[in-house]
Amino acid sequence: MNDSGIAMYTNAEMSLGTVAEIQFMPGSFDFPLTLRGVVRNHAGSKYGMEFLVTSAAESEHLTIFREILHSKLGRTDA
């Protein structure tokens, strides 16, 4: 995981360029964060997804995701 994407494993077969919805359920949240990503690469069942942001809601969810990621890594820069 990083600011611009995520590597994930799935049994679903996806082609390069496929857009998929990715949901995260952070422990202290009452709702899942929903992000969209596009498949940029894959090796077997491991896929490299680049996050897509095309709406204000997606932008907000990605901002929250980045804040969580940075706090888990102990980083203070954005």
N, CA, C and O atoms as CSV, one atom per row, in Angstrom:
chain,resi,resn,atom,element,x,y,z
A,1,MET,N,N,0.836,-1.172,0.000
A,1,MET,CA,C,0.000,0.000,0.000
A,1,MET,C,C,0.880,1.235,0.000
A,1,MET,O,O,1.897,1.297,0.692
A,2,ASN,N,N,0.471,2.208,-0.785
A,2,ASN,CA,C,1.100,3.516,-0.711
A,2,ASN,C,C,0.066,4.562,-1.083
A,2,ASN,O,O,-1.099,4.231,-1.305
A,3,ASP,N,N,0.479,5.818,-1.152
A,3,ASP,CA,C,-0.467,6.906,-1.420
A,3,ASP,C,C,-1.220,6.762,-2.734
A,3,ASP,O,O,-2.355,7.227,-2.843
A,4,SER,N,N,-0.614,6.130,-3.731
A,4,SER,CA,C,-1.242,6.121,-5.046
A,4,SER,C,C,-1.806,4.777,-5.464
A,4,SER,O,O,-2.412,4.672,-6.531
A,5,GLY,N,N,-1.621,3.741,-4.646
A,5,GLY,CA,C,-2.164,2.460,-5.047
A,5,GLY,C,C,-1.944,1.369,-4.023
A,5,GLY,O,O,-1.485,1.610,-2.907
A,6,ILE,N,N,-2.286,0.162,-4.439
A,6,ILE,CA,C,-2.216,-0.978,-3.542
A,6,ILE,C,C,-1.936,-2.239,-4.360
A,6,ILE,O,O,-2.373,-2.364,-5.504
A,7,ALA,N,N,-1.214,-3.151,-3.761
A,7,ALA,CA,C,-1.070,-4.488,-4.334
A,7,ALA,C,C,-2.026,-5.379,-3.567
A,7,ALA,O,O,-2.107,-5.303,-2.341
A,8,MET,N,N,-2.742,-6.217,-4.280
A,8,MET,CA,C,-3.711,-7.077,-3.608
A,8,MET,C,C,-3.784,-8.428,-4.292
A,8,MET,O,O,-3.447,-8.575,-5.467
A,9,TYR,N,N,-4.231,-9.406,-3.527
A,9,TYR,CA,C,-4.441,-10.750,-4.049
A,9,TYR,C,C,-5.940,-10.975,-4.207
A,9,TYR,O,O,-6.736,-10.587,-3.352
A,10,THR,N,N,-6.303,-11.606,-5.311
A,10,THR,CA,C,-7.704,-11.964,-5.530
A,10,THR,C,C,-7.773,-13.175,-6.446
A,10,THR,O,O,-6.897,-13.391,-7.283
A,11,ASN,N,N,-8.821,-13.957,-6.275
A,11,ASN,CA,C,-9.056,-15.087,-7.167
A,11,ASN,C,C,-9.754,-14.644,-8.445
A,11,ASN,O,O,-9.817,-15.400,-9.415
A,12,ALA,N,N,-10.281,-13.415,-8.450
A,12,ALA,CA,C,-10.947,-12.896,-9.646
A,12,ALA,C,C,-9.905,-12.640,-10.723
A,12,ALA,O,O,-8.804,-12.176,-10.429
A,13,GLU,N,N,-10.244,-12.937,-11.949
A,13,GLU,CA,C,-9.338,-12.660,-13.056
A,13,GLU,C,C,-9.658,-11.279,-13.612
A,13,GLU,O,O,-10.788,-11.002,-14.015
A,14,MET,N,N,-8.640,-10.414,-13.625
A,14,MET,CA,C,-8.820,-9.058,-14.131
A,14,MET,C,C,-7.741,-8.765,-15.163
A,14,MET,O,O,-6.593,-9.182,-15.012
A,15,SER,N,N,-8.113,-8.057,-16.196
A,15,SER,CA,C,-7.178,-7.660,-17.246
A,15,SER,C,C,-6.591,-6.301,-16.927
A,15,SER,O,O,-7.156,-5.543,-16.139
A,16,LEU,N,N,-5.455,-5.992,-17.541
A,16,LEU,CA,C,-4.894,-4.656,-17.403
A,16,LEU,C,C,-5.931,-3.632,-17.836
A,16,LEU,O,O,-6.604,-3.821,-18.849
A,17,GLY,N,N,-6.065,-2.558,-17.084
A,17,GLY,CA,C,-7.039,-1.518,-17.399
A,17,GLY,C,C,-8.402,-1.713,-16.755
A,17,GLY,O,O,-9.239,-0.813,-16.806
A,18,THR,N,N,-8.641,-2.879,-16.147
A,18,THR,CA,C,-9.913,-3.123,-15.470
A,18,THR,C,C,-10.048,-2.191,-14.266
A,18,THR,O,O,-9.110,-2.031,-13.485
A,19,VAL,N,N,-11.216,-1.583,-14.127
A,19,VAL,CA,C,-11.504,-0.726,-12.974
A,19,VAL,C,C,-12.277,-1.556,-11.952
A,19,VAL,O,O,-13.244,-2.237,-12.293
A,20,ALA,N,N,-11.840,-1.488,-10.698
A,20,ALA,CA,C,-12.489,-2.256,-9.631
A,20,ALA,C,C,-12.693,-1.375,-8.409
A,20,ALA,O,O,-11.944,-0.425,-8.180
A,21,GLU,N,N,-13.708,-1.700,-7.633
A,21,GLU,CA,C,-13.984,-1.006,-6.381
A,21,GLU,C,C,-13.251,-1.734,-5.263
A,21,GLU,O,O,-13.288,-2.962,-5.183
A,22,ILE,N,N,-12.584,-0.969,-4.399
A,22,ILE,CA,C,-11.821,-1.527,-3.286
A,22,ILE,C,C,-12.399,-0.930,-2.007
A,22,ILE,O,O,-12.501,0.291,-1.883
A,23,GLN,N,N,-12.775,-1.778,-1.061
A,23,GLN,CA,C,-13.321,-1.283,0.199
A,23,GLN,C,C,-12.399,-1.646,1.351
A,23,GLN,O,O,-11.878,-2.759,1.424
A,24,PHE,N,N,-12.207,-0.683,2.254
A,24,PHE,CA,C,-11.425,-0.868,3.469
A,24,PHE,C,C,-12.351,-0.585,4.643
A,24,PHE,O,O,-13.188,0.316,4.577
A,25,MET,N,N,-12.203,-1.340,5.698
A,25,MET,CA,C,-12.994,-1.089,6.902
A,25,MET,C,C,-12.033,-0.818,8.047
A,25,MET,O,O,-11.685,-1.729,8.798
A,26,PRO,N,N,-11.596,0.446,8.184
A,26,PRO,CA,C,-10.712,0.787,9.305
A,26,PRO,C,C,-11.400,0.481,10.627
A,26,PRO,O,O,-12.608,0.669,10.766
A,27,GLY,N,N,-10.624,0.010,11.597
A,27,GLY,CA,C,-11.157,-0.454,12.873
A,27,GLY,C,C,-12.081,0.501,13.599
A,27,GLY,O,O,-13.081,0.065,14.170
A,28,SER,N,N,-11.782,1.784,13.596
A,28,SER,CA,C,-12.583,2.732,14.376
A,28,SER,C,C,-13.653,3.443,13.551
A,28,SER,O,O,-14.253,4.407,14.027
A,29,PHE,N,N,-13.902,2.988,12.329
A,29,PHE,CA,C,-14.874,3.638,11.452
A,29,PHE,C,C,-16.209,2.907,11.487
A,29,PHE,O,O,-16.266,1.694,11.693
A,30,ASP,N,N,-17.278,3.664,11.283
A,30,ASP,CA,C,-18.617,3.081,11.209
A,30,ASP,C,C,-19.019,2.738,9.779
A,30,ASP,O,O,-20.066,2.130,9.559
A,31,PHE,N,N,-18.203,3.119,8.814
A,31,PHE,CA,C,-18.516,2.866,7.412
A,31,PHE,C,C,-17.229,2.504,6.680
A,31,PHE,O,O,-16.146,2.920,7.092
A,32,PRO,N,N,-17.334,1.734,5.599
A,32,PRO,CA,C,-16.130,1.386,4.847
A,32,PRO,C,C,-15.677,2.555,3.970
A,32,PRO,O,O,-16.490,3.351,3.499
A,33,LEU,N,N,-14.362,2.639,3.763
A,33,LEU,CA,C,-13.828,3.581,2.785
A,33,LEU,C,C,-13.875,2.870,1.449
A,33,LEU,O,O,-13.387,1.746,1.324
A,34,THR,N,N,-14.453,3.508,0.459
A,34,THR,CA,C,-14.545,2.915,-0.861
A,34,THR,C,C,-13.674,3.706,-1.818
A,34,THR,O,O,-13.837,4.916,-1.976
A,35,LEU,N,N,-12.745,3.006,-2.455
A,35,LEU,CA,C,-11.868,3.607,-3.457
A,35,LEU,C,C,-12.014,2.809,-4.741
A,35,LEU,O,O,-12.376,1.632,-4.714
A,36,ARG,N,N,-11.736,3.444,-5.847
A,36,ARG,CA,C,-11.702,2.725,-7.121
A,36,ARG,C,C,-10.258,2.673,-7.573
A,36,ARG,O,O,-9.479,3.595,-7.335
A,37,GLY,N,N,-9.920,1.585,-8.225
A,37,GLY,CA,C,-8.568,1.445,-8.742
A,37,GLY,C,C,-8.599,0.808,-10.112
A,37,GLY,O,O,-9.566,0.148,-10.491
A,38,VAL,N,N,-7.523,1.018,-10.846
A,38,VAL,CA,C,-7.380,0.417,-12.165
A,38,VAL,C,C,-6.183,-0.531,-12.118
A,38,VAL,O,O,-5.142,-0.201,-11.550
A,39,VAL,N,N,-6.340,-1.696,-12.713
A,39,VAL,CA,C,-5.270,-2.691,-12.743
A,39,VAL,C,C,-4.162,-2.184,-13.661
A,39,VAL,O,O,-4.380,-1.923,-14.844
A,40,ARG,N,N,-2.967,-2.052,-13.084
A,40,ARG,CA,C,-1.802,-1.591,-13.857
A,40,ARG,C,C,-0.834,-2.722,-14.160
A,40,ARG,O,O,-0.105,-2.672,-15.151
A,41,ASN,N,N,-0.826,-3.763,-13.294
A,41,ASN,CA,C,0.039,-4.917,-13.543
A,41,ASN,C,C,-0.475,-6.091,-12.729
A,41,ASN,O,O,-1.256,-5.921,-11.792
A,42,HIS,N,N,-0.033,-7.268,-13.093
A,42,HIS,CA,C,-0.368,-8.438,-12.275
A,42,HIS,C,C,0.613,-9.567,-12.550
A,42,HIS,O,O,1.211,-9.663,-13.622
A,43,ALA,N,N,0.752,-10.407,-11.550
A,43,ALA,CA,C,1.553,-11.624,-11.628
A,43,ALA,C,C,0.755,-12.693,-10.900
A,43,ALA,O,O,0.656,-12.678,-9.673
A,44,GLY,N,N,0.195,-13.609,-11.652
A,44,GLY,CA,C,-0.668,-14.625,-11.055
A,44,GLY,C,C,-1.890,-13.978,-10.446
A,44,GLY,O,O,-2.635,-13.285,-11.139
A,45,SER,N,N,-2.112,-14.195,-9.141
A,45,SER,CA,C,-3.292,-13.630,-8.480
A,45,SER,C,C,-2.973,-12.334,-7.730
A,45,SER,O,O,-3.821,-11.832,-6.992
A,46,LYS,N,N,-1.766,-11.785,-7.907
A,46,LYS,CA,C,-1.388,-10.511,-7.279
A,46,LYS,C,C,-1.534,-9.396,-8.313
A,46,LYS,O,O,-0.968,-9.454,-9.405
A,47,TYR,N,N,-2.314,-8.375,-7.932
A,47,TYR,CA,C,-2.611,-7.269,-8.843
A,47,TYR,C,C,-2.109,-5.947,-8.276
A,47,TYR,O,O,-2.245,-5.688,-7.080
A,48,GLY,N,N,-1.537,-5.124,-9.126
A,48,GLY,CA,C,-1.145,-3.769,-8.758
A,48,GLY,C,C,-2.233,-2.819,-9.206
A,48,GLY,O,O,-2.518,-2.707,-10.399
A,49,MET,N,N,-2.845,-2.132,-8.247
A,49,MET,CA,C,-3.970,-1.242,-8.527
A,49,MET,C,C,-3.558,0.209,-8.267
A,49,MET,O,O,-3.005,0.531,-7.216
A,50,GLU,N,N,-3.835,1.065,-9.230
A,50,GLU,CA,C,-3.627,2.504,-9.051
A,50,GLU,C,C,-4.969,3.127,-8.694
A,50,GLU,O,O,-5.962,2.905,-9.388
A,51,PHE,N,N,-5.005,3.913,-7.607
A,51,PHE,CA,C,-6.253,4.538,-7.198
A,51,PHE,C,C,-6.724,5.543,-8.239
A,51,PHE,O,O,-5.917,6.243,-8.851
A,52,LEU,N,N,-8.051,5.609,-8.436
A,52,LEU,CA,C,-8.684,6.581,-9.319
A,52,LEU,C,C,-9.489,7.558,-8.470
A,52,LEU,O,O,-10.129,7.158,-7.498
A,53,VAL,N,N,-9.457,8.816,-8.830
A,53,VAL,CA,C,-10.242,9.821,-8.120
A,53,VAL,C,C,-10.954,10.661,-9.165
A,53,VAL,O,O,-10.330,11.434,-9.892
A,54,THR,N,N,-12.286,10.498,-9.232
A,54,THR,CA,C,-13.069,11.240,-10.225
A,54,THR,C,C,-14.252,11.976,-9.603
A,54,THR,O,O,-15.077,12.558,-10.307
A,55,SER,N,N,-14.323,11.939,-8.256
A,55,SER,CA,C,-15.424,12.643,-7.598
A,55,SER,C,C,-14.938,13.189,-6.259
A,55,SER,O,O,-13.881,12.798,-5.764
A,56,ALA,N,N,-15.719,14.091,-5.681
A,56,ALA,CA,C,-15.380,14.654,-4.372
A,56,ALA,C,C,-15.388,13.570,-3.299
A,56,ALA,O,O,-14.541,13.582,-2.406
A,57,ALA,N,N,-16.332,12.635,-3.376
A,57,ALA,CA,C,-16.404,11.553,-2.390
A,57,ALA,C,C,-15.165,10.661,-2.474
A,57,ALA,O,O,-14.599,10.283,-1.448
A,58,GLU,N,N,-14.745,10.324,-3.693
A,58,GLU,CA,C,-13.533,9.511,-3.849
A,58,GLU,C,C,-12.309,10.256,-3.334
A,58,GLU,O,O,-11.430,9.656,-2.716
A,59,SER,N,N,-12.250,11.543,-3.584
A,59,SER,CA,C,-11.137,12.359,-3.101
A,59,SER,C,C,-11.103,12.362,-1.573
A,59,SER,O,O,-10.037,12.244,-0.971
A,60,GLU,N,N,-12.268,12.499,-0.957
A,60,GLU,CA,C,-12.361,12.503,0.504
A,60,GLU,C,C,-11.936,11.157,1.081
A,60,GLU,O,O,-11.193,11.112,2.061
A,61,HIS,N,N,-12.401,10.058,0.482
A,61,HIS,CA,C,-12.038,8.732,0.968
A,61,HIS,C,C,-10.543,8.479,0.804
A,61,HIS,O,O,-9.924,7.872,1.678
A,62,LEU,N,N,-9.950,8.935,-0.306
A,62,LEU,CA,C,-8.519,8.757,-0.509
A,62,LEU,C,C,-7.724,9.589,0.492
A,62,LEU,O,O,-6.687,9.139,0.979
A,63,THR,N,N,-8.189,10.780,0.801
A,63,THR,CA,C,-7.529,11.611,1.817
A,63,THR,C,C,-7.553,10.909,3.173
A,63,THR,O,O,-6.541,10.876,3.874
A,64,ILE,N,N,-8.701,10.350,3.543
A,64,ILE,CA,C,-8.815,9.624,4.816
A,64,ILE,C,C,-7.896,8.405,4.800
A,64,ILE,O,O,-7.197,8.140,5.777
A,65,PHE,N,N,-7.897,7.663,3.688
A,65,PHE,CA,C,-7.027,6.498,3.557
A,65,PHE,C,C,-5.565,6.895,3.742
A,65,PHE,O,O,-4.825,6.219,4.457
A,66,ARG,N,N,-5.147,7.983,3.105
A,66,ARG,CA,C,-3.759,8.441,3.230
A,66,ARG,C,C,-3.427,8.828,4.668
A,66,ARG,O,O,-2.337,8.530,5.155
A,67,GLU,N,N,-4.360,9.489,5.346
A,67,GLU,CA,C,-4.129,9.862,6.745
A,67,GLU,C,C,-3.951,8.614,7.617
A,67,GLU,O,O,-3.073,8.580,8.479
A,68,ILE,N,N,-4.769,7.606,7.399
A,68,ILE,CA,C,-4.648,6.358,8.144
A,68,ILE,C,C,-3.314,5.694,7.826
A,68,ILE,O,O,-2.611,5.248,8.733
A,69,LEU,N,N,-2.965,5.628,6.557
A,69,LEU,CA,C,-1.709,5.005,6.138
A,69,LEU,C,C,-0.516,5.703,6.778
A,69,LEU,O,O,0.378,5.047,7.314
A,70,HIS,N,N,-0.503,7.019,6.724
A,70,HIS,CA,C,0.609,7.779,7.293
A,70,HIS,C,C,0.678,7.605,8.811
A,70,HIS,O,O,1.771,7.515,9.370
A,71,SER,N,N,-0.470,7.557,9.479
A,71,SER,CA,C,-0.452,7.386,10.933
A,71,SER,C,C,0.054,5.995,11.313
A,71,SER,O,O,0.753,5.846,12.316
A,72,LYS,N,N,-0.290,4.975,10.524
A,72,LYS,CA,C,0.167,3.611,10.800
A,72,LYS,C,C,1.671,3.485,10.564
A,72,LYS,O,O,2.343,2.688,11.219
A,73,LEU,N,N,2.193,4.274,9.629
A,73,LEU,CA,C,3.626,4.207,9.319
A,73,LEU,C,C,4.436,5.139,10.220
A,73,LEU,O,O,5.666,5.135,10.187
A,74,GLY,N,N,3.728,5.940,11.027
A,74,GLY,CA,C,4.419,6.865,11.915
A,74,GLY,C,C,4.997,8.072,11.208
A,74,GLY,O,O,5.931,8.703,11.703
A,75,ARG,N,N,4.440,8.393,10.048
A,75,ARG,CA,C,4.918,9.539,9.290
A,75,ARG,C,C,4.100,10.767,9.663
A,75,ARG,O,O,2.916,10.666,9.984
A,76,THR,N,N,4.744,11.919,9.615
A,76,THR,CA,C,4.041,13.156,9.908
A,76,THR,C,C,3.927,14.031,8.675
A,76,THR,O,O,3.225,15.042,8.708
A,77,ASP,N,N,4.602,13.670,7.577
A,77,ASP,CA,C,4.494,14.471,6.360
A,77,ASP,C,C,3.346,13.955,5.509
A,77,ASP,O,O,2.949,12.796,5.632
A,78,ALA,N,N,2.812,14.813,4.644
A,78,ALA,CA,C,1.684,14.392,3.809
A,78,ALA,C,C,2.107,14.168,2.395
A,78,ALA,O,O,1.282,13.810,1.554
